[in-house]
């Protein structure tokens, strides 16, 4: 068989208007326009595009060693498992893959952060904090994929309206040391009337640890001495949370 005869002709749209698919290694300028990711997006809308095709559009171009943009997107999904794995990967992890330099890594990380911010409920200065669910609705999506344990203080006014969100500490996986001095410094500085503390569990399980319970009790006692009551301590996990106040503080 000659080389010319052995060439595979790119697939064409199926009769009846069915949407053609882009194969992982196949998007190139010689393909019919309706089968390129950008054209598919324009013709059929973003919902008709696969995760790989959307990633390919985000990446823009291919790479000499890694192939075209669709192949590069396929490599990312294969390496990190799924779309969430891709956008939650670190800059170093992304750049370790052929074809992903600092610019593409930054674009992927930014896309993930934008998605998390879109999912998070609005929580800005002046918003009343009426329950632990309000705290979780904002911070849950933002912290769900964090690999570090982050500790925050929400400073409130006399009507329990948000004055500020302050990150108090940042720890390694599963460990964050919080001292009342650092925890209450922003509240004292901004003359907050009350405070809510929260932190995430990178494991995804919001069940409080023995350390969480000890720190919570210590913070509550400190708040009483300072005249800045602690209204709650919320532990954020994966899709779930634990509220010390809702659980009667003793748990």
N, C-alpha and C positions, 0 to 999 in steps of 0.2 A: 504493500500500500504506500502511495506517495505521501510526502509530508503534507502536501496541500489537501489531499483527501482525508488525512487523519485529523485535520483541524476540527475542533468542536465549535459549532456555531452557537453563540449565546442564545438562551431561551427567549421566546417572544411571549407577549401577553396571551393568556389562554382565551379562547372564544367565550363570549358572554360577559366580558367586562371584568373577569376575575383579576385580582391585583397580583402582578408578578412579584416574586421575591428576589432579593439580592443574595447570591451565594457568598460565603465568607471571603473567598479569594478572588471574586470575579468582577467587581465594579471597575470599569475602565472606560475611557472615552469612546471606544468602539462599540459599546453596548447601546441598545436603543435607549433614547432619552428617558422613557417611562420607567426604565429599570435602574436608573441611577438614584442614590439616596436623596439628592436635592430635588430631582424631578418628581420622585415618588411623594416627597413631602408636599410639594406644590400641588400635585395632581390629586392626591388622596387624603392629605391632611396628616398631622403628626401621629394620630392614633393608629394609623395603618403601618407606621414604621416600626421595625423591630428595635430592641435595645442596641444591637450592633450598628444598625443604620443611623440611629440618633447619635451614638458615640462617634461614628465616622464623620458626621456633619460637624460635630464639635471639634474633632481633630483637624478637619480641613483637608490636609494633604497626606500622602503616604510618605514612605521612607525607603531609601535605596535598599537597605538590608531587610526591612520588615515587610515590604510590600505596600500596596495601596492603602487608602484610609480604611476601607472596609476590613481588609485583612488585619490591619493594625488594631482595629476595634475588636475583632474576633480574638486576637491574641490577648488583649486586656481581659475580656470576659473569661477566657480559658484560664488565665493566670489567677484571677481574683474571684472566680466562681460565679458572680452575677453583678448586676449593675450597682447594687449597694456596696459590694466589695470593692468595686473600682473607685467610686467616689469617696469611700472611707479610707482608702489606702494613703499612706504617708507619701510625701514628696520623694523620699529616698527609695521607697518601694516602687513607685511609678517609674522613676528614672532608671531603675535597674533593668527595665524592659527595653529592648531595641526599638528605636524610633520615638521614644518618649523622652524628650529633653525637658529642660526647666520650664519652658513656655507652655508646652502641652500639659505637663504635670500641674502647673498653676491653674490652667483653665479647667482641668478636671476637678481639682480641689475646690475651686470657686463655684463650679456647677453644683457640687454636693452641698456646699454651705448655703447657696441660694435656695436649694430645695428644702433644706431644713428650716430656713427662715420663713419660707412660704407656708410650711406646715405648722409652724409655731403660732399660737394665738397672740394677738396684740397685747403687749404689756409695757406701757410707757408711763412716764411721770404723770401723776394725777389719776391713774386708773385705780379704782377701789379693789383691794384684795379681800374678797368676801369668803373665800374657802380655799382649802388645800388643792382642790381641783383646778382653780384658776392658776395657781403656781405651776402645777404639773402641765397644764395645757400649753404654757409658754416654754418652760424649760425642758419638758419631756422630749420633744423633737430635737431641740438644740443639743442635748447632752446624751441622747440615746446611743450615739456611735462613738462617744469619747472613750479613749483608752486610758485616760488619766482620771483620777478622782479630783473633782473641782468643788470647792466650798464657796457658797455665796451668802451674802446678807441682803435682804430686802428691807430698806429703810422706809418706815411709814410715818404719816402725820397723825394728828389726833383723831382723824376720821378714817384711819386705816387706808388712806390713799398712798400710792407709791411715790416716794420721794426720789429714790435712786436704787439701782441694782449694782452691787459691789462684789467683785471677786476677792475673796479673802485669802485663799490659799490654793495651791496646786500640788497634788501629790503623785506618787507613782501608782501603778496598778494596785488597787485595793487598799491603799494607805494614804491618809491625809491627816497631818497633825495640825490641830486647831487650838490656839491658845486664846482664852477670853480677851486678853489685852488686844490682840490683833483683830479678833472678831467684832469687838465693840468700838474700836477706834473710829471707824467711819460714822457710826451712829452718834457717838459723842460729838464728833467734829461738826456734823450736820444737824445736831439737836433733834434727832429723830424721837418721836413719841413712843414708838414700839418697833420691834424688829422680827422678821421671820428668817430663819436660817434654812438652807437647803444644800444638799450635795448629791452627787450621783454615785452609783455603783457600776463600774465598768463591766462587771459580770452580768449585769442585766437583772439581777435579783435584788429587789428593794428591801428585803427583810433586813431589819437593823441588826448590826453586830453588837457584841458586848461593848466595844469601843464607842460605837454610835450612842449607846445608851448612857455611858459614863460622860461623854462629851456633852450630850444634851442636858443632863442634870447639872453639870458644871456651868453651862451657859445660862441655864435658867436661874441658878443662884446668883450668878454675876449680874444678870439683868435686874434682879430684885434689889441688889445693893446699889446699882447705878440709877435705879428709877426708870429703866428702859425695859419694859416687860417683853419677854420672848413669847410671841403668840403661837409659834409652831416651829417644828424642824421637820422638813420634808425630805425624804430619801427617794431619789428618782432612779427608776430601773428601766427595763425595756418594756414599754407600753403600760407599765404599772408603776405605782408609787406607794410609799408608806408615810402616813402622817402621824407623828407622835401625839399631837393634840387630839386628832380624831380617835386615836386609840387609848385616850385617857392618860397619856404620858407614861404610864407604867408599862404599857404594851402587854 
